[in-house]
Amino acid sequence: MAGLKQLPIEGEAYRPFKILYSSSYADVRPTFVVDITAQYERRRRAILTFASQFRPVKTEKKSKVHLAIDKLEMKMNQLARHYGQMIGVNYGEPFLQKELMKVEDVVNMEVRSI
């Protein structure tokens, strides 16, 4: 458990040192994008297992669902392809970090500017 030394359970206390923000549905420019092409179908199925959370209740006149399931799947695919295209792969997952990244060798960075 994160930092809970007094909790009587097995395992070492752990304090994370990095916070990454998933920015898939936020209108911000990501700090970096991860190639998720190999995992995309599994990710899609995992999210759709929560379909009941995205379906508007038919009896309610004003649904509180942010994005209906039919639109969710389309938007998920669209965004993953968009971010994938930004890094030259089929599907990408955008992330944001507040800190600057340290680079040891600019020549060996994978990202191309031109």
BAZADREN-784447 format. One record per residue: residue number from 1; residue in one letter; x, y, z of N, C-alpha, C in turn. Coordinates in pm, whole numbers, plus 50000, padded with zeros to 5 digits. Example, Ala and Ser with C-alpha at 12.3 -4.5 7.8 and 13.67 -1.06 7.14 Angstrom:
# BAZADREN-784447
@num: 1 residuo: A n_u: 51319 n_v: 49431 n_w: 50780 ca_u: 51230 ca_v: 49550 ca_w: 50780 c_u: 51320 c_v: 49670 c_w: 50780
@num: 2 residuo: S n_u: 51285 n_v: 49775 n_w: 50708 ca_u: 51367 ca_v: 49894 ca_w: 50714 c_u: 51290 c_v: 50003 c_w: 50787
This chain:
# BAZADREN-784447
@num: 1 residuo: M n_u: 50084 n_v: 49882 n_w: 50000 ca_u: 50000 ca_v: 50000 ca_w: 50000 c_u: 50089 c_v: 50125 c_w: 50000
@num: 2 residuo: A n_u: 50048 n_v: 50224 n_w: 49925 ca_u: 50127 ca_v: 50345 ca_w: 49911 c_u: 50144 c_v: 50420 c_w: 50042
@num: 3 residuo: G n_u: 50262 n_v: 50413 n_w: 50097 ca_u: 50298 ca_v: 50493 ca_w: 50213 c_u: 50228 c_v: 50458 c_w: 50344
@num: 4 residuo: L n_u: 50154 n_v: 50349 n_w: 50350 ca_u: 50081 ca_v: 50314 ca_w: 50471 c_u: 50160 c_v: 50213 c_w: 50554
@num: 5 residuo: K n_u: 50264 n_v: 50259 n_w: 50620 ca_u: 50352 ca_v: 50172 ca_w: 50697 c_u: 50281 c_v: 50107 c_w: 50815
@num: 6 residuo: Q n_u: 50185 n_v: 50176 n_w: 50875 ca_u: 50117 ca_v: 50125 ca_w: 50995 c_u: 50006 c_v: 50024 c_w: 50963
@num: 7 residuo: L n_u: 49966 n_v: 50012 n_w: 50840 ca_u: 49860 ca_v: 49920 ca_w: 50802 c_u: 49912 c_v: 49777 c_w: 50814
@num: 8 residuo: P n_u: 49846 n_v: 49691 n_w: 50892 ca_u: 49897 ca_v: 49555 ca_w: 50916 c_u: 49868 c_v: 49460 c_w: 50800
@num: 9 residuo: I n_u: 49935 n_v: 49483 n_w: 50686 ca_u: 49922 ca_v: 49393 ca_w: 50572 c_u: 50061 c_v: 49359 c_w: 50521
@num: 10 residuo: E n_u: 50066 n_v: 49254 n_w: 50440 ca_u: 50195 ca_v: 49213 ca_w: 50383 c_u: 50241 c_v: 49312 c_w: 50276
@num: 11 residuo: G n_u: 50371 n_v: 49316 n_w: 50255 ca_u: 50428 ca_v: 49400 ca_w: 50150 c_u: 50492 c_v: 49525 c_w: 50205
@num: 12 residuo: E n_u: 50580 n_v: 49580 n_w: 50124 ca_u: 50652 ca_v: 49702 ca_w: 50160 c_u: 50566 c_v: 49825 c_w: 50133
@num: 13 residuo: A n_u: 50583 n_v: 49926 n_w: 50217 ca_u: 50517 ca_v: 50054 ca_w: 50191 c_u: 50579 c_v: 50114 c_w: 50065
@num: 14 residuo: Y n_u: 50500 n_v: 50177 n_w: 49985 ca_u: 50548 ca_v: 50231 ca_w: 49858 c_u: 50492 c_v: 50371 c_w: 49838
@num: 15 residuo: R n_u: 50577 n_v: 50461 n_w: 49799 ca_u: 50535 ca_v: 50599 ca_w: 49771 c_u: 50572 c_v: 50628 c_w: 49625
@num: 16 residuo: P n_u: 50471 n_v: 50647 n_w: 49538 ca_u: 50502 ca_v: 50676 ca_w: 49397 c_u: 50579 c_v: 50807 c_w: 49382
@num: 17 residuo: F n_u: 50664 n_v: 50813 n_w: 49282 ca_u: 50744 ca_v: 50934 ca_w: 49261 c_u: 50703 c_v: 51010 c_w: 49135
@num: 18 residuo: K n_u: 50614 n_v: 50954 n_w: 49056 ca_u: 50576 ca_v: 51017 ca_w: 48929 c_u: 50425 c_v: 51009 c_w: 48912
@num: 19 residuo: I n_u: 50365 n_v: 51120 n_w: 48870 ca_u: 50223 ca_v: 51122 ca_w: 48838 c_u: 50210 c_v: 51153 c_w: 48690
@num: 20 residuo: L n_u: 50142 n_v: 51065 n_w: 48618 ca_u: 50113 ca_v: 51086 ca_w: 48477 c_u: 49963 c_v: 51104 c_w: 48462
@num: 21 residuo: Y n_u: 49923 n_v: 51199 n_w: 48382 ca_u: 49781 ca_v: 51227 ca_w: 48362 c_u: 49740 c_v: 51176 c_w: 48225
@num: 22 residuo: S n_u: 49638 n_v: 51092 n_w: 48221 ca_u: 49585 ca_v: 51046 ca_w: 48094 c_u: 49504 c_v: 51160 c_w: 48035
@num: 23 residuo: S n_u: 49535 n_v: 51197 n_w: 47913 ca_u: 49468 ca_v: 51314 ca_w: 47854 c_u: 49383 c_v: 51278 c_w: 47733
@num: 24 residuo: S n_u: 49337 n_v: 51153 n_w: 47726 ca_u: 49260 ca_v: 51109 ca_w: 47609 c_u: 49141 c_v: 51197 c_w: 47577
@num: 25 residuo: Y n_u: 49067 n_v: 51237 n_w: 47678 ca_u: 48944 ca_v: 51311 ca_w: 47652 c_u: 48954 c_v: 51457 c_w: 47694
@num: 26 residuo: A n_u: 49073 n_v: 51503 n_w: 47725 ca_u: 49093 ca_v: 51643 ca_w: 47763 c_u: 49151 c_v: 51718 c_w: 47643
@num: 27 residuo: D n_u: 49117 n_v: 51842 n_w: 47632 ca_u: 49166 ca_v: 51923 ca_w: 47520 c_u: 49298 c_v: 51991 c_w: 47558
@num: 28 residuo: V n_u: 49401 n_v: 51909 n_w: 47577 ca_u: 49534 ca_v: 51960 ca_w: 47608 c_u: 49635 c_v: 51890 c_w: 47518
@num: 29 residuo: R n_u: 49744 n_v: 51957 n_w: 47491 ca_u: 49850 ca_v: 51892 ca_w: 47412 c_u: 49927 c_v: 51799 c_w: 47503
@num: 30 residuo: P n_u: 49937 n_v: 51670 n_w: 47467 ca_u: 50007 ca_v: 51576 ca_w: 47554 c_u: 50158 c_v: 51601 c_w: 47556
@num: 31 residuo: T n_u: 50221 n_v: 51559 n_w: 47665 ca_u: 50366 ca_v: 51567 ca_w: 47676 c_u: 50430 c_v: 51455 c_w: 47595
@num: 32 residuo: F n_u: 50366 n_v: 51338 n_w: 47598 ca_u: 50414 ca_v: 51225 ca_w: 47519 c_u: 50297 c_v: 51133 c_w: 47486
@num: 33 residuo: V n_u: 50317 n_v: 51049 n_w: 47384 ca_u: 50215 ca_v: 50955 ca_w: 47340 c_u: 50277 c_v: 50816 c_w: 47338
@num: 34 residuo: V n_u: 50205 n_v: 50718 n_w: 47393 ca_u: 50252 ca_v: 50580 ca_w: 47398 c_u: 50186 c_v: 50501 c_w: 47283
@num: 35 residuo: D n_u: 50266 n_v: 50423 n_w: 47212 ca_u: 50214 ca_v: 50336 ca_w: 47107 c_u: 50134 c_v: 50224 c_w: 47172
@num: 36 residuo: I n_u: 50002 n_v: 50221 n_w: 47150 ca_u: 49918 ca_v: 50116 ca_w: 47208 c_u: 49860 c_v: 50025 c_w: 47100
@num: 37 residuo: T n_u: 49919 n_v: 50027 n_w: 46981 ca_u: 49867 ca_v: 49949 ca_w: 46869 c_u: 49847 c_v: 49803 c_w: 46906
@num: 38 residuo: A n_u: 49945 n_v: 49741 n_w: 46969 ca_u: 49936 ca_v: 49599 ca_w: 47005 c_u: 49829 c_v: 49573 c_w: 47111
@num: 39 residuo: Q n_u: 49799 n_v: 49672 n_w: 47193 ca_u: 49702 ca_v: 49654 ca_w: 47302 c_u: 49567 c_v: 49718 c_w: 47274
@num: 40 residuo: Y n_u: 49551 n_v: 49783 n_w: 47160 ca_u: 49429 ca_v: 49862 ca_w: 47138 c_u: 49301 c_v: 49780 c_w: 47149
@num: 41 residuo: E n_u: 49295 n_v: 49665 n_w: 47085 ca_u: 49172 ca_v: 49585 ca_w: 47088 c_u: 49139 c_v: 49540 c_w: 47230
@num: 42 residuo: R n_u: 49239 n_v: 49502 n_w: 47305 ca_u: 49218 ca_v: 49462 ca_w: 47445 c_u: 49169 c_v: 49581 c_w: 47528
@num: 43 residuo: R n_u: 49226 n_v: 49697 n_w: 47507 ca_u: 49185 ca_v: 49820 ca_w: 47576 c_u: 49040 c_v: 49854 c_w: 47542
@num: 44 residuo: R n_u: 49006 n_v: 49845 n_w: 47414 ca_u: 48870 ca_v: 49874 ca_w: 47369 c_u: 48769 c_v: 49781 c_w: 47437
@num: 45 residuo: R n_u: 48799 n_v: 49652 n_w: 47437 ca_u: 48708 ca_v: 49555 ca_w: 47502 c_u: 48695 c_v: 49582 c_w: 47651
@num: 46 residuo: A n_u: 48806 n_v: 49616 n_w: 47715 ca_u: 48803 ca_v: 49643 ca_w: 47859 c_u: 48714 c_v: 49763 c_w: 47890
@num: 47 residuo: I n_u: 48726 n_v: 49869 n_w: 47814 ca_u: 48642 ca_v: 49987 ca_w: 47836 c_u: 48496 c_v: 49956 c_w: 47810
@num: 48 residuo: L n_u: 48469 n_v: 49879 n_w: 47705 ca_u: 48330 ca_v: 49848 ca_w: 47671 c_u: 48264 c_v: 49751 c_w: 47769
@num: 49 residuo: T n_u: 48341 n_v: 49687 n_w: 47856 ca_u: 48279 ca_v: 49604 ca_w: 47959 c_u: 48201 c_v: 49690 c_w: 48057
@num: 50 residuo: F n_u: 48229 n_v: 49819 n_w: 48059 ca_u: 48156 ca_v: 49913 ca_w: 48144 c_u: 48047 c_v: 49985 c_w: 48065
@num: 51 residuo: A n_u: 47995 n_v: 49920 n_w: 47963 ca_u: 47896 ca_v: 49981 ca_w: 47874 c_u: 47775 c_v: 50037 c_w: 47949
@num: 52 residuo: S n_u: 47735 n_v: 49971 n_w: 48056 ca_u: 47618 ca_v: 50018 ca_w: 48131 c_u: 47640 c_v: 50158 c_w: 48189
@num: 53 residuo: Q n_u: 47765 n_v: 50196 n_w: 48209 ca_u: 47795 ca_v: 50329 ca_w: 48262 c_u: 47782 c_v: 50438 c_w: 48156
@num: 54 residuo: F n_u: 47778 n_v: 50395 n_w: 48030 ca_u: 47772 ca_v: 50491 ca_w: 47920 c_u: 47638 c_v: 50493 c_w: 47848
@num: 55 residuo: R n_u: 47546 n_v: 50406 n_w: 47890 ca_u: 47415 ca_v: 50400 ca_w: 47826 c_u: 47317 c_v: 50491 c_w: 47897
@num: 56 residuo: P n_u: 47254 n_v: 50582 n_w: 47826 ca_u: 47153 ca_v: 50666 ca_w: 47891 c_u: 47035 c_v: 50580 c_w: 47935
@num: 57 residuo: V n_u: 46980 n_v: 50611 n_w: 48050 ca_u: 46862 ca_v: 50541 ca_w: 48098 c_u: 46744 c_v: 50591 c_w: 48016
@num: 58 residuo: K n_u: 46669 n_v: 50497 n_w: 47954 ca_u: 46561 ca_v: 50535 ca_w: 47864 c_u: 46448 c_v: 50610 c_w: 47935
@num: 59 residuo: T n_u: 46426 n_v: 50580 n_w: 48062 ca_u: 46314 ca_v: 50643 ca_w: 48133 c_u: 46345 c_v: 50786 c_w: 48176
@num: 60 residuo: E n_u: 46472 n_v: 50821 n_w: 48179 ca_u: 46510 ca_v: 50958 ca_w: 48218 c_u: 46503 c_v: 51051 c_w: 48098
@num: 61 residuo: K n_u: 46442 n_v: 51166 n_w: 48118 ca_u: 46435 ca_v: 51263 ca_w: 48008 c_u: 46569 c_v: 51330 c_w: 47986
@num: 62 residuo: K n_u: 46637 n_v: 51361 n_w: 48095 ca_u: 46769 ca_v: 51423 ca_w: 48086 c_u: 46872 c_v: 51326 c_w: 48140
@num: 63 residuo: S n_u: 46941 n_v: 51259 n_w: 48051 ca_u: 47041 ca_v: 51163 ca_w: 48094 c_u: 47165 c_v: 51234 c_w: 48146
@num: 64 residuo: K n_u: 47228 n_v: 51177 n_w: 48245 ca_u: 47352 ca_v: 51234 ca_w: 48300 c_u: 47476 c_v: 51170 c_w: 48237
@num: 65 residuo: V n_u: 47453 n_v: 51086 n_w: 48136 ca_u: 47564 ca_v: 51021 ca_w: 48069 c_u: 47634 c_v: 51123 c_w: 47981
@num: 66 residuo: H n_u: 47767 n_v: 51136 n_w: 48002 ca_u: 47846 ca_v: 51233 ca_w: 47926 c_u: 47855 c_v: 51195 c_w: 47779
@num: 67 residuo: L n_u: 47874 n_v: 51067 n_w: 47752 ca_u: 47893 ca_v: 51020 ca_w: 47615 c_u: 47824 c_v: 50885 c_w: 47602
@num: 68 residuo: A n_u: 47723 n_v: 50876 n_w: 47517 ca_u: 47650 ca_v: 50751 ca_w: 47498 c_u: 47743 c_v: 50645 c_w: 47438
@num: 69 residuo: I n_u: 47712 n_v: 50518 n_w: 47463 ca_u: 47801 ca_v: 50407 ca_w: 47425 c_u: 47831 c_v: 50405 c_w: 47275
@num: 70 residuo: D n_u: 47733 n_v: 50433 n_w: 47190 ca_u: 47759 ca_v: 50431 ca_w: 47046 c_u: 47859 c_v: 50539 c_w: 47006
@num: 71 residuo: K n_u: 47849 n_v: 50654 n_w: 47066 ca_u: 47942 ca_v: 50763 ca_w: 47038 c_u: 48078 c_v: 50738 c_w: 47105
@num: 72 residuo: L n_u: 48075 n_v: 50675 n_w: 47221 ca_u: 48199 ca_v: 50648 ca_w: 47294 c_u: 48294 c_v: 50563 c_w: 47211
@num: 73 residuo: E n_u: 48244 n_v: 50453 n_w: 47156 ca_u: 48330 ca_v: 50364 ca_w: 47079 c_u: 48389 c_v: 50435 c_w: 46958
@num: 74 residuo: M n_u: 48307 n_v: 50513 n_w: 46889 ca_u: 48355 ca_v: 50587 ca_w: 46772 c_u: 48461 c_v: 50690 c_w: 46813
@num: 75 residuo: K n_u: 48434 n_v: 50765 n_w: 46920 ca_u: 48528 ca_v: 50868 ca_w: 46964 c_u: 48658 c_v: 50807 c_w: 47015
@num: 76 residuo: M n_u: 48647 n_v: 50694 n_w: 47088 ca_u: 48766 ca_v: 50625 ca_w: 47138 c_u: 48858 c_v: 50587 c_w: 47023
@num: 77 residuo: N n_u: 48798 n_v: 50529 n_w: 46919 ca_u: 48876 ca_v: 50486 ca_w: 46803 c_u: 48937 c_v: 50606 c_w: 46732
@num: 78 residuo: Q n_u: 48858 n_v: 50708 n_w: 46715 ca_u: 48904 ca_v: 50830 ca_w: 46647 c_u: 49022 c_v: 50894 c_w: 46719
@num: 79 residuo: L n_u: 49011 n_v: 50908 n_w: 46850 ca_u: 49118 ca_v: 50971 ca_w: 46928 c_u: 49245 c_v: 50887 c_w: 46928
@num: 80 residuo: A n_u: 49230 n_v: 50756 n_w: 46946 ca_u: 49348 ca_v: 50668 ca_w: 46948 c_u: 49419 c_v: 50672 c_w: 46813
@num: 81 residuo: R n_u: 49344 n_v: 50676 n_w: 46705 ca_u: 49405 ca_v: 50684 ca_w: 46573 c_u: 49473 c_v: 50820 c_w: 46552
@num: 82 residuo: H n_u: 49409 n_v: 50926 n_w: 46601 ca_u: 49467 ca_v: 51061 ca_w: 46590 c_u: 49601 c_v: 51068 c_w: 46662
@num: 83 residuo: Y n_u: 49604 n_v: 51023 n_w: 46787 ca_u: 49729 ca_v: 51029 ca_w: 46863 c_u: 49832 c_v: 50931 c_w: 46808
@num: 84 residuo: G n_u: 49787 n_v: 50819 n_w: 46755 ca_u: 49879 ca_v: 50726 ca_w: 46691 c_u: 49944 c_v: 50789 c_w: 46569
@num: 85 residuo: Q n_u: 49863 n_v: 50859 n_w: 46491 ca_u: 49915 ca_v: 50926 ca_w: 46372 c_u: 50021 c_v: 51030 c_w: 46408
@num: 86 residuo: M n_u: 50006 n_v: 51093 n_w: 46522 ca_u: 50103 ca_v: 51194 ca_w: 46565 c_u: 50242 c_v: 51135 c_w: 46586
@num: 87 residuo: I n_u: 50249 n_v: 51005 n_w: 46619 ca_u: 50379 ca_v: 50942 ca_w: 46643 c_u: 50411 c_v: 50834 c_w: 46539
@num: 88 residuo: G n_u: 50332 n_v: 50826 n_w: 46433 ca_u: 50360 ca_v: 50735 ca_w: 46322 c_u: 50322 c_v: 50590 c_w: 46347
@num: 89 residuo: V n_u: 50220 n_v: 50565 n_w: 46428 ca_u: 50172 ca_v: 50429 ca_w: 46453 c_u: 50020 c_v: 50427 c_w: 46435
@num: 90 residuo: N n_u: 49958 n_v: 50309 n_w: 46446 ca_u: 49813 ca_v: 50300 ca_w: 46427 c_u: 49732 c_v: 50362 c_w: 46541
@num: 91 residuo: Y n_u: 49770 n_v: 50331 n_w: 46665 ca_u: 49694 ca_v: 50379 ca_w: 46781 c_u: 49788 c_v: 50433 c_w: 46888
@num: 92 residuo: G n_u: 49752 n_v: 50545 n_w: 46948 ca_u: 49833 ca_v: 50605 ca_w: 47054 c_u: 49750 c_v: 50648 c_w: 47172
@num: 93 residuo: E n_u: 49811 n_v: 50651 n_w: 47289 ca_u: 49747 ca_v: 50695 ca_w: 47414 c_u: 49824 c_v: 50817 c_w: 47465
@num: 94 residuo: P n_u: 49760 n_v: 50933 n_w: 47473 ca_u: 49829 ca_v: 51054 ca_w: 47516 c_u: 49840 c_v: 51067 c_w: 47668
@num: 95 residuo: F n_u: 49952 n_v: 51121 n_w: 47714 ca_u: 49973 ca_v: 51145 ca_w: 47857 c_u: 50032 c_v: 51284 c_w: 47875
@num: 96 residuo: L n_u: 50017 n_v: 51334 n_w: 47995 ca_u: 50068 ca_v: 51465 ca_w: 48030 c_u: 50144 c_v: 51452 c_w: 48161
@num: 97 residuo: Q n_u: 50259 n_v: 51515 n_w: 48168 ca_u: 50332 ca_v: 51523 ca_w: 48295 c_u: 50370 c_v: 51668 c_w: 48317
@num: 98 residuo: K n_u: 50374 n_v: 51708 n_w: 48442 ca_u: 50402 ca_v: 51848 ca_w: 48473 c_u: 50550 c_v: 51882 c_w: 48468
@num: 99 residuo: E n_u: 50634 n_v: 51783 n_w: 48494 ca_u: 50778 ca_v: 51807 ca_w: 48500 c_u: 50840 c_v: 51797 c_w: 48361
@num: 100 residuo: L n_u: 50955 n_v: 51859 n_w: 48344 ca_u: 51032 ca_v: 51842 ca_w: 48221 c_u: 51100 c_v: 51706 c_w: 48223
@num: 101 residuo: M n_u: 51121 n_v: 51650 n_w: 48104 ca_u: 51191 ca_v: 51522 ca_w: 48095 c_u: 51338 c_v: 51549 c_w: 48068
@num: 102 residuo: K n_u: 51422 n_v: 51469 n_w: 48129 ca_u: 51566 ca_v: 51478 ca_w: 48107 c_u: 51602 c_v: 51391 c_w: 47987
@num: 103 residuo: V n_u: 51683 n_v: 51445 n_w: 47897 ca_u: 51727 ca_v: 51371 ca_w: 47780 c_u: 51879 c_v: 51367 c_w: 47782
@num: 104 residuo: E n_u: 51934 n_v: 51246 n_w: 47774 ca_u: 52080 ca_v: 51228 ca_w: 47776 c_u: 52142 c_v: 51254 c_w: 47639
@num: 105 residuo: D n_u: 52074 n_v: 51210 n_w: 47532 ca_u: 52132 ca_v: 51218 ca_w: 47399 c_u: 52023 c_v: 51256 c_w: 47298
@num: 106 residuo: V n_u: 52023 n_v: 51380 n_w: 47252 ca_u: 51918 ca_v: 51426 ca_w: 47161 c_u: 51920 c_v: 51354 c_w: 47026
@num: 107 residuo: V n_u: 52036 n_v: 51303 n_w: 46986 ca_u: 52047 ca_v: 51233 ca_w: 46859 c_u: 51971 c_v: 51100 c_w: 46863
@num: 108 residuo: N n_u: 51965 n_v: 51038 n_w: 46978 ca_u: 51899 ca_v: 50908 ca_w: 46991 c_u: 51752 c_v: 50916 c_w: 47034
@num: 109 residuo: M n_u: 51695 n_v: 51035 n_w: 47033 ca_u: 51551 ca_v: 51047 ca_w: 47063 c_u: 51473 c_v: 50987 c_w: 46947
@num: 110 residuo: E n_u: 51367 n_v: 50911 n_w: 46978 ca_u: 51290 ca_v: 50844 ca_w: 46874 c_u: 51206 c_v: 50938 c_w: 46789
@num: 111 residuo: V n_u: 51163 n_v: 51049 n_w: 46846 ca_u: 51073 ca_v: 51140 ca_w: 46777 c_u: 51148 c_v: 51223 c_w: 46673
@num: 112 residuo: R n_u: 51091 n_v: 51230 n_w: 46553 ca_u: 51151 ca_v: 51311 ca_w: 46446 c_u: 51077 c_v: 51442 c_w: 46434
@num: 113 residuo: S n_u: 51149 n_v: 51547 n_w: 46410 ca_u: 51088 ca_v: 51679 ca_w: 46391 c_u: 51061 c_v: 51709 c_w: 46244
@num: 114 residuo: I n_u: 51143 n_v: 51650 n_w: 46157 ca_u: 51126 ca_v: 51675 ca_w: 46013 c_u: 51134 c_v: 51544 c_w: 45937
